[in-house]
Amino acid sequence: MSTVIWVVVVVAAVVAILAVGYFVLQQQRRHRLRDRFGPEYERTVQERDTRREAEQELAAREQRVNSLDIRPLDSETREAYGRKWMEVQERFVDAPGFAVTEADHLVTSVMAERGYPTEDFEQRLSDLSVAHGRTLGHYRQAHEISSRAAHQEASTEELRQAMVHYRALFEELLATSGGAVNGDHSPRHTDPDHAGPARREPINDDEPTARRDAQGR
């Protein structure tokens, strides 16, 4: 075999190895993004023209959030927020619309306390998706109901669901360790009724509707 042929064979082998390596790295990156963002990965893929574009956006979110000073809450602050949440839940019985608005403000307050920018809702979603992708759907639904509640367009049952949705993210924000954004994964769950700082179940489906429905619904 001539030297030229040997060179061609070696070059082809190197190219093949590089191609395989690139493919493996891409797959590892894809699996990592899927694991980190959960349902947000598929949501972003559906919203973008290509999977590559979606993955680039998700990687950019990671880079942005890693540049933020996201910090854990100390135990005293967590307990204080837990008490505030219980107070909000108790007010739901007599003023469900007002309680949902308070819940929205309380979640935003916890985000700010932990170091997340809170000025723009869409940016909040983007930043939260990095460590809270599995509960972000709860936040979206709660915010949508809260927006309608501000115009008195939400039923009491919808308001109850909003409280459940807000609680899912609220508990996760309180429980997350400081290292979650930069590598360690925060506690993630899809069940908003798990035990947490708001242990009392104030929004009882068996509670008489007349007592809960402060808006006449």
ZIZIFEN-V577644 format. One record per pair of residues at least 4 apart in sequence whose C-alpha atoms are under 8 Angstrom apart, sorted by the first residue. I is the first residue (numbers start at 1). J is the second residue. D is the distance in whole Angstrom. If there is no record, write none. Layout:
i: <I	I>
j: <J	J>
d: <D	D>
This chain:
i: <1	1	2	3	4	5	6	7	8	9	10	11	12	13	14	15	16	17	18	19	20	21	22	23	24	25	26	27	28	29	30	30	31	32	33	33	33	33	33	33	34	34	34	34	36	36	36	36	37	37	37	37	37	37	37	38	38	38	39	39	39	40	40	40	40	40	41	41	41	41	42	43	44	44	44	45	45	45	45	45	45	47	48	48	49	49	50	51	52	53	54	55	56	57	58	58	59	60	61	61	61	61	62	62	63	64	64	65	65	65	65	66	66	68	68	69	69	70	70	70	70	70	71	71	71	71	72	72	72	72	72	73	73	73	73	73	74	75	76	77	78	78	79	79	80	81	81	82	82	82	83	83	84	85	85	85	85	86	86	86	87	88	88	88	88	89	89	89	89	89	90	91	91	91	92	92	92	92	92	92	92	92	93	93	93	93	93	93	94	94	94	94	95	95	95	95	95	96	96	96	96	96	96	96	96	97	97	97	97	97	97	97	97	98	99	100	100	100	100	100	101	101	101	102	103	103	103	104	104	104	104	105	106	107	107	107	107	108	108	109	110	110	110	110	111	111	111	111	111	112	112	112	116	116	117	117	118	118	119	119	120	121	122	123	124	125	125	126	128	128	128	129	129	129	130	131	131	131	131	132	132	132	132	132	133	134	134	134	135	135	135	135	135	135	136	136	137	138	138	138	138	138	139	139	139	139	140	141	141	141	142	142	142	142	142	142	143	143	144	145	145	145	145	145	146	146	146	147	148	148	148	149	149	149	154	154	155	155	156	156	156	156	156	157	158	159	160	160	161	162	163	164	164	164	165	165	166	167	167	167	168	168	168	168	169	170	171	171	171	171	172	172	172	172	175	175	176	176	176	177	179	179	179	180	180	180	181	181	195	203	207	207	208	209	210	210	213>
j: <5	6	6	7	8	9	10	11	12	13	14	15	16	17	18	19	20	21	22	23	24	25	26	27	28	29	30	31	32	33	34	55	35	36	37	38	41	55	58	59	38	39	41	42	130	131	133	185	41	129	130	131	132	133	134	42	133	134	43	133	134	44	129	133	134	136	45	54	55	58	46	47	48	54	58	49	50	51	53	54	55	54	53	54	53	54	54	55	56	57	58	59	60	61	62	130	63	64	65	126	127	130	66	130	67	68	127	70	127	130	181	181	182	115	116	115	116	114	115	116	178	181	114	115	177	178	114	174	176	177	178	77	78	113	114	174	78	79	80	81	82	174	83	197	84	85	110	86	197	198	87	198	88	89	103	106	198	90	198	200	91	92	99	102	103	93	99	163	202	203	202	95	96	99	96	97	98	99	100	202	203	212	202	203	211	212	213	214	211	212	213	214	99	212	213	214	215	100	156	159	160	212	213	214	215	101	146	149	150	152	156	159	215	102	103	104	146	159	162	163	105	146	150	106	107	163	166	108	143	146	166	109	110	111	166	169	170	112	118	113	114	170	173	174	115	116	117	118	173	116	117	118	124	127	123	124	123	124	123	124	124	125	126	127	128	129	136	130	132	133	136	133	134	136	181	180	181	185	186	136	169	172	186	188	137	188	189	190	139	168	169	188	189	190	140	169	141	142	165	166	168	169	143	165	166	169	144	145	162	165	146	161	162	163	165	166	147	162	148	149	154	158	159	162	150	159	162	151	152	153	154	153	154	159	158	159	159	217	160	212	213	215	217	161	162	163	164	203	165	166	167	168	192	193	169	192	170	171	192	198	172	191	192	193	173	174	175	196	197	198	176	186	187	188	186	187	180	186	187	186	183	184	185	184	185	186	185	186	199	207	211	212	212	213	214	216	217>
d: <6	7	6	6	6	6	6	6	6	6	6	6	6	6	6	6	6	6	6	6	6	6	6	6	6	6	6	6	6	6	6	7	6	6	6	8	7	7	7	8	5	8	6	8	7	7	7	7	5	6	6	7	7	5	7	8	5	5	6	6	6	6	7	5	7	8	6	8	8	8	6	6	6	6	8	8	7	5	8	5	8	8	6	6	7	8	6	6	6	6	6	6	6	6	6	8	6	6	6	7	7	7	6	6	6	7	8	8	6	7	7	7	6	7	7	6	8	6	5	6	7	7	5	6	8	5	6	8	7	6	4	6	6	8	7	7	6	6	6	6	6	6	6	8	6	6	8	6	5	6	6	8	6	6	7	8	7	6	6	7	6	7	6	7	7	8	7	8	6	7	6	6	7	6	4	7	7	5	8	8	8	7	8	8	7	5	7	8	7	6	7	5	6	8	8	5	8	6	7	6	8	7	7	7	8	6	8	6	8	8	8	7	8	6	6	6	6	7	7	6	6	6	8	6	6	7	7	6	7	7	7	6	6	6	7	8	6	6	7	6	6	8	7	8	6	5	8	7	7	5	6	6	7	7	8	7	8	6	8	8	6	6	6	6	6	6	7	7	5	7	7	4	8	7	7	6	6	7	6	6	8	8	7	7	8	6	6	7	7	7	6	7	7	6	6	7	6	6	5	7	7	7	6	6	6	7	6	6	7	7	6	7	4	7	5	6	6	8	7	6	7	7	7	6	6	8	7	7	6	5	6	5	5	8	6	7	6	6	6	8	6	8	6	6	6	6	7	7	6	6	6	7	6	7	7	6	6	6	7	8	6	8	5	7	6	6	6	6	6	8	6	8	7	7	8	7	7	5	6	7	6	6	8	4	5	5	7	8	6	8	8	7	7	6	8	8	6>
